[in-house]
Amino acid sequence: MFTRYGFNNRVVPRLRAVLPGQFLRGQRRLRDGSTVAAVVAALLLLNFTAHFTPASSWFITVPFGAALLVCLARVAGLSWRDLGISRATLKKGLGYGAVAAGVVVAVGIGVALPLTREFFLNEAYASARTALLAALVIIPLKTVLPEELVFRGVLHGSLQRLAGMKTVFIGGSLLFGLWHVASSLHLTAGNAGLSGVLGTGTLGQWLGIGLAVGATSCAGAVFTWLRHRSNSVLAPIGLHWALNTVGALAAAAAFQLG
């Protein structure tokens, strides 16, 4: 009967073709989901280690953790292009990064204005020597390169492979903002402008954390856009380094200008 109506000739080959395809897609989705879960778990562990353990004082903690995450991504099957480290996009990434960095430098002019000068007064960079060391060594090696490799490299690539760019923009940017919670715990205490507006009590501290998370989430979205447009982590690296460096040098200049 099945043969008479063409069941064996039509339906069975289709089932043979469809079922393995669905199985493989399910396997790939499970693999990609597991990769994302492992990356997020590793980020949580790295953040905790870098801020709340004795390893918080080690210069290599975050860079070493970022290197391990890149290795994890490669083992999970992400290509160098998935991670934004392809030679083919090197020139484009450099171009986008240079333009973005150039735009940020103009923001530093705000330090010369008495109205905005207090918001640049970060006690961590009261010394010009400290600010220069931070701008040329600590910021690029301890902060910018590791964070961009992790967020715009590993997390970006794994999220995009799992659920597409919309998830990368939303999820990646939010996670980047949350990454800065620990480093923002004493934000208002060390910034004269923010403490003057938000206060130095517990409420002011939490408002400062919320402000930092919101600001870094927005910055993460911009970094992600640059990464997406250029297909290279070099573009967000340029902008990220410029933002942090201008902030450090502007803080030192603000203290000198009084």
Secondary structure, 3 states (H helix, E strand, C coil): CCCCCCHHHHHHHHHHHHHHHHHHHHHHHHHHHHHHHHHHHHHHHHHHHHHHCHHHHCCCHHHHHHHHHHHHHHHCCCCCCCCCCCHHHHHHHHHHHHHHHHHHHHHHHHHHCHHHHHHHCEHHHCCHHHHHHHHHHHHHHHHHHHHHHHHHHHHHHHHHHHHCHHHHHHHHHHHHHHHCCHHHCCCHHHEHHHHHHHCCCHHHHHHHHHHHHHHHHHHHHHHHHHHHHHCCCHHHHHHHHHHHHHHHHHHHHHHHHC
